[in-house]
Amino acid sequence: MDAMEARMAAMEAHMEAMEAQMEGDMAEMSSMDERGGGGWFKRLKKRGYSGDSEDGLTHVIVDTDVDTDDQMAIAYLLAQPDIKVLAITVGCNGWSQQWAGVMSIMRLTKYFGQPDIPVAFSPLYNPDTQLNLNEPNGLPDPTLLAGKGNFLSEFVGLPFNIRPPSWMYTGQLLKQTLSKSRKQVDILALGPLTNLAHFLQESPKLFKSKVKRIYNSGGTVVSRSSDPTDKVWPYSAPNTSFTGNPPDTEWNIFSDPVAANSVLSFGVSIVLATSTYTDGMQFYLNDTDFIPSSCDSDKADVLTKMVTTLPTADGEDPDDLRYWDESAMVLFVQMLRNGGKAEAAVCTEWDKKRFAVMLEAGNNASVSGGQYARLLQNEFGQEATECLTGNLTEFKLAYFEGFCSR
């Protein structure tokens, strides 16, 4: 009996030691490692993490309008060693001119050592939507886009990628990429949903079977009793200079609400990096202080240029800038690493709601049109997981450390 009791005591001590080690590992992961650096990935691989694909990586497709915040967001994504970007599709109706957007993305793929990622143009000059009364509709004002189109080439100085863009337009590239994938793929949507809506209409079965989850930057579900706005449709009438979006709407939804309705009501799981979350991610010129001392000198230089020249490129006062798509991307990456669960160090408040895109337009806000393009709560609509509030410091630590990962 004494020998057996001794063995039992030894086993209990061993189990306690293992539990203590596991608690220490979990604490380490929830504090620093969750932010997304290369060390995080190495430690995760030692614990048996192998992504969600045969190559051990998480596969994603990015759809973007290539504003400056998109460019900085995609830079962060390309630096993640556990994420594989299969394709990038560029929209034609967001905050960049498409010719500049495609080439800007290709500068990023070259810089981060992935120059062969296919990048596709949209075949549409403007989307089919209620907003487009005239082509071009002047939304946004093209004079605001010059610095955005030249941000990486002139302000940051990233090298040109001599490879040509994909011969395929966005729909064909999406079709080929998803058809070839053996497993479901996550889509990270950073701009208006026009590209995805057109592809969905052409290939609904493929979309349903191969798209695992759509992570959408922007949009907040609001109550059906929210106050209407007196800024009603048509917002983009010819010869107007309106470049903003009405209250309780978000640019990526408002610029093509018909497309948003198609994609966000189809039935694929939805995650929203809400406007309330991204609007809380304030930009400061001294954010370069977050660049880790261990960062490669060249990447540190690129990061410094991105931060310090961003206000000039955007033509904005620094106080008016936010890390919109950058914070959305960090949220998405952290959720991807948790299998899409509502778990991320950068998010402090979550919610789930059913919603639908309000598509009733009109010129009398007291009757109709006052809630146009809002995501309104709707019991018959699609359920979405929302991140409502974020941790600004946690985001900046994750973003700047993650940029230096690869």
Contacts in CASP RR format, 6 or more apart in sequence:
PFRMAT RR
TARGET T0000
AUTHOR 0000-0000-0000
METHOD contacts of the structure
MODEL  1
MDAMEARMAAMEAHMEAMEAQMEGDMAEMSSMDERGGGGWFKRLKKRGYS
GDSEDGLTHVIVDTDVDTDDQMAIAYLLAQPDIKVLAITVGCNGWSQQWA
GVMSIMRLTKYFGQPDIPVAFSPLYNPDTQLNLNEPNGLPDPTLLAGKGN
FLSEFVGLPFNIRPPSWMYTGQLLKQTLSKSRKQVDILALGPLTNLAHFL
QESPKLFKSKVKRIYNSGGTVVSRSSDPTDKVWPYSAPNTSFTGNPPDTE
WNIFSDPVAANSVLSFGVSIVLATSTYTDGMQFYLNDTDFIPSSCDSDKA
DVLTKMVTTLPTADGEDPDDLRYWDESAMVLFVQMLRNGGKAEAAVCTEW
DKKRFAVMLEAGNNASVSGGQYARLLQNEFGQEATECLTGNLTEFKLAYF
EGFCSR
25 47 0 8 1.000
28 43 0 8 1.000
29 40 0 8 1.000
29 43 0 8 1.000
29 44 0 8 1.000
30 345 0 8 1.000
32 40 0 8 1.000
33 39 0 8 1.000
33 40 0 8 1.000
33 43 0 8 1.000
33 44 0 8 1.000
34 40 0 8 1.000
34 334 0 8 1.000
34 337 0 8 1.000
34 344 0 8 1.000
34 345 0 8 1.000
34 398 0 8 1.000
35 345 0 8 1.000
35 394 0 8 1.000
35 397 0 8 1.000
35 398 0 8 1.000
35 401 0 8 1.000
35 402 0 8 1.000
36 80 0 8 1.000
36 333 0 8 1.000
36 334 0 8 1.000
36 337 0 8 1.000
36 398 0 8 1.000
36 401 0 8 1.000
36 402 0 8 1.000
36 405 0 8 1.000
37 80 0 8 1.000
37 401 0 8 1.000
37 402 0 8 1.000
37 404 0 8 1.000
37 405 0 8 1.000
38 81 0 8 1.000
38 402 0 8 1.000
38 405 0 8 1.000
38 406 0 8 1.000
39 405 0 8 1.000
41 80 0 8 1.000
41 81 0 8 1.000
41 82 0 8 1.000
41 405 0 8 1.000
44 82 0 8 1.000
44 337 0 8 1.000
49 82 0 8 1.000
50 56 0 8 1.000
51 57 0 8 1.000
51 58 0 8 1.000
51 82 0 8 1.000
52 58 0 8 1.000
52 59 0 8 1.000
52 183 0 8 1.000
52 339 0 8 1.000
53 59 0 8 1.000
53 84 0 8 1.000
53 182 0 8 1.000
53 183 0 8 1.000
54 182 0 8 1.000
54 183 0 8 1.000
55 84 0 8 1.000
56 82 0 8 1.000
57 82 0 8 1.000
57 83 0 8 1.000
57 84 0 8 1.000
58 82 0 8 1.000
58 83 0 8 1.000
58 84 0 8 1.000
58 186 0 8 1.000
58 336 0 8 1.000
58 337 0 8 1.000
59 84 0 8 1.000
59 86 0 8 1.000
59 181 0 8 1.000
59 183 0 8 1.000
59 185 0 8 1.000
59 186 0 8 1.000
60 77 0 8 1.000
60 83 0 8 1.000
60 84 0 8 1.000
60 85 0 8 1.000
60 86 0 8 1.000
60 185 0 8 1.000
60 186 0 8 1.000
60 187 0 8 1.000
60 188 0 8 1.000
60 336 0 8 1.000
61 85 0 8 1.000
61 86 0 8 1.000
61 87 0 8 1.000
61 88 0 8 1.000
61 89 0 8 1.000
61 174 0 8 1.000
61 177 0 8 1.000
61 178 0 8 1.000
61 185 0 8 1.000
61 186 0 8 1.000
61 187 0 8 1.000
61 188 0 8 1.000
62 74 0 8 1.000
62 77 0 8 1.000
62 85 0 8 1.000
62 87 0 8 1.000
62 88 0 8 1.000
62 89 0 8 1.000
62 187 0 8 1.000
62 188 0 8 1.000
62 190 0 8 1.000
63 88 0 8 1.000
63 89 0 8 1.000
63 91 0 8 1.000
63 170 0 8 1.000
63 187 0 8 1.000
63 188 0 8 1.000
63 189 0 8 1.000
63 190 0 8 1.000
63 191 0 8 1.000
63 193 0 8 1.000
63 195 0 8 1.000
63 196 0 8 1.000
64 70 0 8 1.000
64 74 0 8 1.000
64 88 0 8 1.000
64 89 0 8 1.000
64 90 0 8 1.000
64 91 0 8 1.000
64 105 0 8 1.000
64 190 0 8 1.000
64 191 0 8 1.000
65 90 0 8 1.000
65 91 0 8 1.000
65 93 0 8 1.000
65 94 0 8 1.000
65 95 0 8 1.000
65 96 0 8 1.000
65 190 0 8 1.000
65 191 0 8 1.000
65 192 0 8 1.000
65 252 0 8 1.000
66 90 0 8 1.000
66 91 0 8 1.000
66 95 0 8 1.000
66 96 0 8 1.000
66 100 0 8 1.000
66 101 0 8 1.000
66 102 0 8 1.000
66 104 0 8 1.000
66 105 0 8 1.000
66 148 0 8 1.000
66 149 0 8 1.000
67 94 0 8 1.000
67 95 0 8 1.000
67 96 0 8 1.000
67 148 0 8 1.000
67 325 0 8 1.000
68 147 0 8 1.000
68 148 0 8 1.000
68 151 0 8 1.000
68 310 0 8 1.000
68 313 0 8 1.000
68 314 0 8 1.000
69 322 0 8 1.000
69 323 0 8 1.000
69 324 0 8 1.000
69 325 0 8 1.000
69 326 0 8 1.000
70 96 0 8 1.000
70 190 0 8 1.000
70 191 0 8 1.000
70 325 0 8 1.000
71 104 0 8 1.000
71 105 0 8 1.000
71 108 0 8 1.000
71 151 0 8 1.000
71 152 0 8 1.000
72 306 0 8 1.000
72 310 0 8 1.000
72 323 0 8 1.000
72 325 0 8 1.000
72 326 0 8 1.000
73 190 0 8 1.000
73 217 0 8 1.000
73 325 0 8 1.000
73 326 0 8 1.000
73 328 0 8 1.000
73 329 0 8 1.000
74 88 0 8 1.000
74 105 0 8 1.000
74 108 0 8 1.000
74 190 0 8 1.000
74 329 0 8 1.000
75 108 0 8 1.000
75 111 0 8 1.000
75 112 0 8 1.000
75 302 0 8 1.000
75 306 0 8 1.000
75 403 0 8 1.000
76 326 0 8 1.000
76 329 0 8 1.000
76 330 0 8 1.000
76 333 0 8 1.000
76 399 0 8 1.000
76 402 0 8 1.000
76 403 0 8 1.000
77 83 0 8 1.000
77 85 0 8 1.000
77 188 0 8 1.000
77 329 0 8 1.000
77 333 0 8 1.000
78 85 0 8 1.000
78 108 0 8 1.000
78 109 0 8 1.000
78 112 0 8 1.000
78 113 0 8 1.000
78 114 0 8 1.000
78 406 0 8 1.000
79 112 0 8 1.000
79 299 0 8 1.000
79 402 0 8 1.000
79 403 0 8 1.000
79 404 0 8 1.000
79 405 0 8 1.000
79 406 0 8 1.000
80 333 0 8 1.000
80 402 0 8 1.000
80 405 0 8 1.000
80 406 0 8 1.000
81 405 0 8 1.000
81 406 0 8 1.000
82 337 0 8 1.000
83 333 0 8 1.000
83 336 0 8 1.000
85 114 0 8 1.000
85 117 0 8 1.000
86 117 0 8 1.000
86 177 0 8 1.000
86 181 0 8 1.000
86 185 0 8 1.000
87 117 0 8 1.000
87 118 0 8 1.000
87 119 0 8 1.000
87 120 0 8 1.000
87 166 0 8 1.000
87 173 0 8 1.000
87 174 0 8 1.000
87 177 0 8 1.000
88 105 0 8 1.000
88 109 0 8 1.000
88 117 0 8 1.000
88 118 0 8 1.000
88 119 0 8 1.000
88 120 0 8 1.000
89 119 0 8 1.000
89 120 0 8 1.000
89 122 0 8 1.000
89 170 0 8 1.000
89 171 0 8 1.000
89 173 0 8 1.000
89 174 0 8 1.000
89 195 0 8 1.000
90 98 0 8 1.000
90 101 0 8 1.000
90 102 0 8 1.000
90 105 0 8 1.000
90 119 0 8 1.000
90 120 0 8 1.000
90 121 0 8 1.000
90 122 0 8 1.000
90 170 0 8 1.000
90 195 0 8 1.000
91 98 0 8 1.000
91 122 0 8 1.000
91 170 0 8 1.000
91 191 0 8 1.000
91 192 0 8 1.000
91 194 0 8 1.000
91 195 0 8 1.000
92 98 0 8 1.000
92 121 0 8 1.000
92 122 0 8 1.000
92 124 0 8 1.000
92 125 0 8 1.000
92 126 0 8 1.000
92 127 0 8 1.000
92 194 0 8 1.000
93 124 0 8 1.000
93 126 0 8 1.000
93 127 0 8 1.000
93 192 0 8 1.000
93 194 0 8 1.000
93 255 0 8 1.000
93 256 0 8 1.000
94 140 0 8 1.000
94 191 0 8 1.000
94 192 0 8 1.000
94 251 0 8 1.000
94 255 0 8 1.000
95 140 0 8 1.000
95 144 0 8 1.000
95 145 0 8 1.000
95 148 0 8 1.000
95 251 0 8 1.000
96 104 0 8 1.000
96 145 0 8 1.000
96 148 0 8 1.000
96 149 0 8 1.000
97 142 0 8 1.000
97 145 0 8 1.000
97 149 0 8 1.000
98 121 0 8 1.000
98 122 0 8 1.000
100 145 0 8 1.000
100 148 0 8 1.000
100 149 0 8 1.000
100 150 0 8 1.000
101 149 0 8 1.000
102 119 0 8 1.000
102 120 0 8 1.000
102 121 0 8 1.000
102 165 0 8 1.000
103 153 0 8 1.000
103 160 0 8 1.000
103 161 0 8 1.000
103 165 0 8 1.000
104 149 0 8 1.000
104 151 0 8 1.000
104 152 0 8 1.000
104 153 0 8 1.000
105 119 0 8 1.000
106 115 0 8 1.000
106 119 0 8 1.000
106 161 0 8 1.000
106 163 0 8 1.000
106 165 0 8 1.000
107 152 0 8 1.000
107 153 0 8 1.000
107 158 0 8 1.000
107 159 0 8 1.000
107 160 0 8 1.000
107 161 0 8 1.000
108 152 0 8 1.000
108 158 0 8 1.000
109 115 0 8 1.000
109 116 0 8 1.000
109 117 0 8 1.000
109 119 0 8 1.000
109 161 0 8 1.000
110 158 0 8 1.000
110 159 0 8 1.000
110 160 0 8 1.000
110 161 0 8 1.000
110 163 0 8 1.000
111 158 0 8 1.000
111 159 0 8 1.000
111 302 0 8 1.000
112 406 0 8 1.000
115 161 0 8 1.000
115 163 0 8 1.000
116 163 0 8 1.000
118 165 0 8 1.000
118 166 0 8 1.000
118 168 0 8 1.000
118 173 0 8 1.000
118 177 0 8 1.000
119 165 0 8 1.000
119 166 0 8 1.000
120 165 0 8 1.000
120 166 0 8 1.000
120 168 0 8 1.000
120 169 0 8 1.000
120 170 0 8 1.000
120 171 0 8 1.000
120 172 0 8 1.000
120 173 0 8 1.000
121 165 0 8 1.000
121 166 0 8 1.000
121 169 0 8 1.000
121 170 0 8 1.000
122 169 0 8 1.000
122 170 0 8 1.000
122 194 0 8 1.000
122 195 0 8 1.000
123 169 0 8 1.000
123 170 0 8 1.000
123 171 0 8 1.000
124 194 0 8 1.000
124 198 0 8 1.000
125 135 0 8 1.000
125 136 0 8 1.000
126 132 0 8 1.000
126 135 0 8 1.000
126 136 0 8 1.000
126 137 0 8 1.000
127 192 0 8 1.000
127 194 0 8 1.000
127 197 0 8 1.000
127 198 0 8 1.000
127 256 0 8 1.000
127 258 0 8 1.000
127 259 0 8 1.000
128 258 0 8 1.000
129 194 0 8 1.000
129 255 0 8 1.000
129 256 0 8 1.000
129 257 0 8 1.000
129 258 0 8 1.000
129 259 0 8 1.000
130 233 0 8 1.000
130 257 0 8 1.000
130 258 0 8 1.000
130 359 0 8 1.000
130 361 0 8 1.000
131 137 0 8 1.000
131 139 0 8 1.000
131 233 0 8 1.000
131 234 0 8 1.000
131 235 0 8 1.000
131 236 0 8 1.000
131 254 0 8 1.000
131 255 0 8 1.000
131 256 0 8 1.000
131 257 0 8 1.000
132 236 0 8 1.000
133 234 0 8 1.000
133 236 0 8 1.000
133 237 0 8 1.000
133 238 0 8 1.000
134 237 0 8 1.000
134 238 0 8 1.000
136 142 0 8 1.000
137 236 0 8 1.000
137 238 0 8 1.000
138 236 0 8 1.000
138 240 0 8 1.000
139 235 0 8 1.000
139 236 0 8 1.000
139 242 0 8 1.000
139 243 0 8 1.000
139 255 0 8 1.000
140 243 0 8 1.000
140 244 0 8 1.000
141 241 0 8 1.000
141 243 0 8 1.000
144 243 0 8 1.000
144 315 0 8 1.000
147 154 0 8 1.000
147 155 0 8 1.000
147 313 0 8 1.000
147 314 0 8 1.000
147 315 0 8 1.000
148 313 0 8 1.000
148 314 0 8 1.000
150 313 0 8 1.000
151 309 0 8 1.000
151 310 0 8 1.000
151 313 0 8 1.000
152 158 0 8 1.000
153 160 0 8 1.000
155 305 0 8 1.000
155 309 0 8 1.000
155 312 0 8 1.000
155 313 0 8 1.000
156 302 0 8 1.000
156 305 0 8 1.000
156 306 0 8 1.000
156 309 0 8 1.000
157 305 0 8 1.000
158 302 0 8 1.000
166 173 0 8 1.000
168 176 0 8 1.000
170 195 0 8 1.000
170 198 0 8 1.000
170 199 0 8 1.000
171 195 0 8 1.000
171 198 0 8 1.000
171 199 0 8 1.000
171 202 0 8 1.000
174 195 0 8 1.000
174 196 0 8 1.000
174 199 0 8 1.000
174 203 0 8 1.000
175 199 0 8 1.000
175 202 0 8 1.000
175 203 0 8 1.000
175 206 0 8 1.000
177 185 0 8 1.000
178 185 0 8 1.000
178 203 0 8 1.000
178 206 0 8 1.000
178 207 0 8 1.000
178 210 0 8 1.000
178 211 0 8 1.000
179 206 0 8 1.000
179 210 0 8 1.000
181 210 0 8 1.000
184 209 0 8 1.000
184 210 0 8 1.000
184 211 0 8 1.000
184 212 0 8 1.000
185 210 0 8 1.000
185 211 0 8 1.000
185 212 0 8 1.000
186 211 0 8 1.000
186 212 0 8 1.000
186 213 0 8 1.000
186 214 0 8 1.000
186 215 0 8 1.000
186 336 0 8 1.000
187 196 0 8 1.000
187 211 0 8 1.000
187 213 0 8 1.000
187 214 0 8 1.000
187 215 0 8 1.000
188 215 0 8 1.000
188 217 0 8 1.000
188 329 0 8 1.000
188 332 0 8 1.000
189 196 0 8 1.000
189 214 0 8 1.000
189 215 0 8 1.000
189 216 0 8 1.000
189 217 0 8 1.000
189 252 0 8 1.000
189 263 0 8 1.000
190 217 0 8 1.000
190 252 0 8 1.000
190 325 0 8 1.000
190 328 0 8 1.000
190 329 0 8 1.000
191 217 0 8 1.000
191 251 0 8 1.000
191 252 0 8 1.000
192 251 0 8 1.000
192 252 0 8 1.000
192 253 0 8 1.000
192 255 0 8 1.000
192 256 0 8 1.000
192 259 0 8 1.000
192 260 0 8 1.000
193 216 0 8 1.000
193 252 0 8 1.000
193 253 0 8 1.000
193 256 0 8 1.000
193 259 0 8 1.000
193 260 0 8 1.000
193 262 0 8 1.000
193 263 0 8 1.000
193 264 0 8 1.000
194 256 0 8 1.000
194 259 0 8 1.000
196 214 0 8 1.000
196 259 0 8 1.000
196 263 0 8 1.000
197 256 0 8 1.000
197 258 0 8 1.000
197 259 0 8 1.000
197 260 0 8 1.000
197 262 0 8 1.000
197 263 0 8 1.000
198 259 0 8 1.000
199 207 0 8 1.000
200 207 0 8 1.000
200 262 0 8 1.000
200 263 0 8 1.000
200 266 0 8 1.000
201 262 0 8 1.000
204 266 0 8 1.000
207 266 0 8 1.000
207 268 0 8 1.000
208 266 0 8 1.000
208 267 0 8 1.000
208 268 0 8 1.000
211 268 0 8 1.000
212 268 0 8 1.000
212 269 0 8 1.000
213 268 0 8 1.000
213 269 0 8 1.000
213 270 0 8 1.000
213 271 0 8 1.000
213 340 0 8 1.000
214 263 0 8 1.000
214 264 0 8 1.000
214 268 0 8 1.000
214 269 0 8 1.000
214 270 0 8 1.000
214 271 0 8 1.000
215 271 0 8 1.000
215 273 0 8 1.000
215 328 0 8 1.000
215 331 0 8 1.000
215 332 0 8 1.000
215 335 0 8 1.000
215 336 0 8 1.000
216 252 0 8 1.000
216 264 0 8 1.000
216 270 0 8 1.000
216 271 0 8 1.000
216 272 0 8 1.000
216 273 0 8 1.000
217 252 0 8 1.000
217 273 0 8 1.000
217 278 0 8 1.000
217 324 0 8 1.000
217 325 0 8 1.000
217 328 0 8 1.000
217 329 0 8 1.000
218 250 0 8 1.000
218 251 0 8 1.000
218 252 0 8 1.000
218 253 0 8 1.000
218 272 0 8 1.000
218 273 0 8 1.000
218 274 0 8 1.000
218 275 0 8 1.000
218 278 0 8 1.000
218 324 0 8 1.000
218 328 0 8 1.000
219 249 0 8 1.000
219 250 0 8 1.000
219 252 0 8 1.000
219 253 0 8 1.000
219 272 0 8 1.000
219 274 0 8 1.000
219 275 0 8 1.000
219 375 0 8 1.000
220 248 0 8 1.000
220 250 0 8 1.000
220 272 0 8 1.000
220 274 0 8 1.000
220 275 0 8 1.000
220 276 0 8 1.000
220 375 0 8 1.000
220 386 0 8 1.000
220 388 0 8 1.000
221 272 0 8 1.000
221 274 0 8 1.000
221 351 0 8 1.000
221 353 0 8 1.000
221 355 0 8 1.000
221 375 0 8 1.000
221 376 0 8 1.000
221 377 0 8 1.000
221 384 0 8 1.000
221 386 0 8 1.000
222 248 0 8 1.000
222 374 0 8 1.000
222 375 0 8 1.000
222 376 0 8 1.000
222 377 0 8 1.000
223 376 0 8 1.000
223 377 0 8 1.000
224 371 0 8 1.000
224 376 0 8 1.000
224 377 0 8 1.000
224 378 0 8 1.000
226 248 0 8 1.000
226 371 0 8 1.000
226 374 0 8 1.000
226 376 0 8 1.000
227 247 0 8 1.000
228 365 0 8 1.000
228 366 0 8 1.000
228 369 0 8 1.000
228 370 0 8 1.000
228 371 0 8 1.000
229 246 0 8 1.000
229 247 0 8 1.000
229 248 0 8 1.000
229 365 0 8 1.000
229 370 0 8 1.000
229 371 0 8 1.000
230 365 0 8 1.000
230 370 0 8 1.000
231 246 0 8 1.000
231 247 0 8 1.000
231 370 0 8 1.000
232 246 0 8 1.000
232 361 0 8 1.000
232 362 0 8 1.000
232 363 0 8 1.000
232 364 0 8 1.000
232 365 0 8 1.000
232 369 0 8 1.000
232 370 0 8 1.000
232 372 0 8 1.000
233 361 0 8 1.000
233 362 0 8 1.000
233 363 0 8 1.000
233 369 0 8 1.000
233 372 0 8 1.000
234 361 0 8 1.000
234 363 0 8 1.000
235 242 0 8 1.000
235 246 0 8 1.000
235 254 0 8 1.000
236 242 0 8 1.000
244 251 0 8 1.000
245 251 0 8 1.000
245 254 0 8 1.000
245 255 0 8 1.000
245 373 0 8 1.000
246 254 0 8 1.000
246 370 0 8 1.000
246 372 0 8 1.000
246 373 0 8 1.000
248 371 0 8 1.000
248 374 0 8 1.000
249 372 0 8 1.000
249 373 0 8 1.000
249 374 0 8 1.000
250 275 0 8 1.000
250 375 0 8 1.000
252 260 0 8 1.000
253 260 0 8 1.000
253 357 0 8 1.000
253 373 0 8 1.000
253 374 0 8 1.000
253 375 0 8 1.000
254 373 0 8 1.000
257 357 0 8 1.000
257 358 0 8 1.000
257 359 0 8 1.000
257 372 0 8 1.000
257 373 0 8 1.000
258 359 0 8 1.000
260 357 0 8 1.000
260 373 0 8 1.000
261 356 0 8 1.000
261 357 0 8 1.000
261 359 0 8 1.000
264 270 0 8 1.000
264 355 0 8 1.000
264 357 0 8 1.000
264 375 0 8 1.000
264 382 0 8 1.000
264 384 0 8 1.000
265 356 0 8 1.000
265 357 0 8 1.000
265 381 0 8 1.000
265 382 0 8 1.000
266 382 0 8 1.000
267 382 0 8 1.000
269 385 0 8 1.000
270 382 0 8 1.000
270 383 0 8 1.000
270 384 0 8 1.000
270 385 0 8 1.000
271 332 0 8 1.000
271 335 0 8 1.000
271 340 0 8 1.000
271 384 0 8 1.000
271 385 0 8 1.000
271 386 0 8 1.000
271 387 0 8 1.000
272 375 0 8 1.000
272 384 0 8 1.000
272 385 0 8 1.000
272 386 0 8 1.000
272 387 0 8 1.000
273 327 0 8 1.000
273 328 0 8 1.000
273 331 0 8 1.000
273 332 0 8 1.000
273 387 0 8 1.000
274 386 0 8 1.000
274 387 0 8 1.000
274 388 0 8 1.000
276 388 0 8 1.000
276 389 0 8 1.000
277 327 0 8 1.000
277 328 0 8 1.000
277 331 0 8 1.000
277 347 0 8 1.000
277 387 0 8 1.000
277 388 0 8 1.000
277 389 0 8 1.000
277 390 0 8 1.000
278 322 0 8 1.000
278 323 0 8 1.000
278 324 0 8 1.000
278 325 0 8 1.000
278 327 0 8 1.000
278 328 0 8 1.000
279 322 0 8 1.000
279 324 0 8 1.000
280 322 0 8 1.000
280 327 0 8 1.000
280 390 0 8 1.000
280 392 0 8 1.000
281 322 0 8 1.000
281 323 0 8 1.000
281 324 0 8 1.000
281 326 0 8 1.000
281 327 0 8 1.000
281 390 0 8 1.000
281 392 0 8 1.000
281 395 0 8 1.000
282 321 0 8 1.000
282 322 0 8 1.000
282 323 0 8 1.000
282 392 0 8 1.000
283 307 0 8 1.000
283 310 0 8 1.000
283 318 0 8 1.000
283 321 0 8 1.000
283 322 0 8 1.000
283 323 0 8 1.000
284 318 0 8 1.000
285 307 0 8 1.000
285 308 0 8 1.000
285 311 0 8 1.000
285 318 0 8 1.000
287 307 0 8 1.000
287 396 0 8 1.000
287 400 0 8 1.000
288 303 0 8 1.000
288 304 0 8 1.000
288 307 0 8 1.000
288 308 0 8 1.000
290 396 0 8 1.000
290 397 0 8 1.000
290 399 0 8 1.000
290 400 0 8 1.000
291 300 0 8 1.000
291 303 0 8 1.000
291 304 0 8 1.000
291 400 0 8 1.000
291 404 0 8 1.000
292 400 0 8 1.000
292 401 0 8 1.000
292 404 0 8 1.000
294 404 0 8 1.000
295 303 0 8 1.000
295 400 0 8 1.000
295 403 0 8 1.000
295 404 0 8 1.000
296 404 0 8 1.000
299 403 0 8 1.000
299 404 0 8 1.000
300 404 0 8 1.000
303 400 0 8 1.000
303 403 0 8 1.000
303 404 0 8 1.000
310 321 0 8 1.000
311 317 0 8 1.000
311 318 0 8 1.000
311 321 0 8 1.000
314 321 0 8 1.000
323 395 0 8 1.000
323 396 0 8 1.000
323 399 0 8 1.000
326 395 0 8 1.000
326 399 0 8 1.000
327 346 0 8 1.000
327 390 0 8 1.000
327 395 0 8 1.000
327 399 0 8 1.000
330 346 0 8 1.000
330 395 0 8 1.000
330 398 0 8 1.000
330 399 0 8 1.000
331 344 0 8 1.000
331 346 0 8 1.000
331 347 0 8 1.000
331 387 0 8 1.000
334 343 0 8 1.000
334 344 0 8 1.000
334 345 0 8 1.000
334 346 0 8 1.000
334 347 0 8 1.000
334 398 0 8 1.000
335 341 0 8 1.000
335 342 0 8 1.000
335 343 0 8 1.000
335 344 0 8 1.000
338 344 0 8 1.000
342 350 0 8 1.000
342 385 0 8 1.000
342 387 0 8 1.000
344 387 0 8 1.000
345 391 0 8 1.000
345 394 0 8 1.000
345 398 0 8 1.000
346 387 0 8 1.000
346 390 0 8 1.000
346 391 0 8 1.000
346 394 0 8 1.000
346 395 0 8 1.000
346 398 0 8 1.000
347 387 0 8 1.000
347 388 0 8 1.000
347 389 0 8 1.000
347 390 0 8 1.000
347 391 0 8 1.000
348 389 0 8 1.000
348 390 0 8 1.000
348 391 0 8 1.000
349 387 0 8 1.000
349 388 0 8 1.000
349 389 0 8 1.000
349 390 0 8 1.000
350 385 0 8 1.000
350 386 0 8 1.000
350 387 0 8 1.000
350 388 0 8 1.000
351 385 0 8 1.000
351 386 0 8 1.000
351 388 0 8 1.000
352 383 0 8 1.000
352 384 0 8 1.000
352 385 0 8 1.000
352 386 0 8 1.000
353 377 0 8 1.000
353 383 0 8 1.000
353 384 0 8 1.000
353 386 0 8 1.000
354 377 0 8 1.000
354 378 0 8 1.000
354 379 0 8 1.000
354 380 0 8 1.000
354 381 0 8 1.000
354 382 0 8 1.000
354 383 0 8 1.000
354 384 0 8 1.000
355 375 0 8 1.000
355 376 0 8 1.000
355 377 0 8 1.000
355 378 0 8 1.000
355 381 0 8 1.000
355 382 0 8 1.000
355 384 0 8 1.000
356 375 0 8 1.000
356 376 0 8 1.000
356 378 0 8 1.000
356 380 0 8 1.000
356 381 0 8 1.000
356 382 0 8 1.000
357 373 0 8 1.000
357 374 0 8 1.000
357 375 0 8 1.000
357 376 0 8 1.000
358 369 0 8 1.000
358 371 0 8 1.000
358 372 0 8 1.000
358 373 0 8 1.000
358 374 0 8 1.000
358 375 0 8 1.000
358 376 0 8 1.000
359 372 0 8 1.000
359 373 0 8 1.000
360 368 0 8 1.000
360 369 0 8 1.000
360 371 0 8 1.000
360 372 0 8 1.000
361 368 0 8 1.000
361 369 0 8 1.000
361 372 0 8 1.000
362 368 0 8 1.000
362 369 0 8 1.000
362 370 0 8 1.000
362 372 0 8 1.000
363 369 0 8 1.000
END
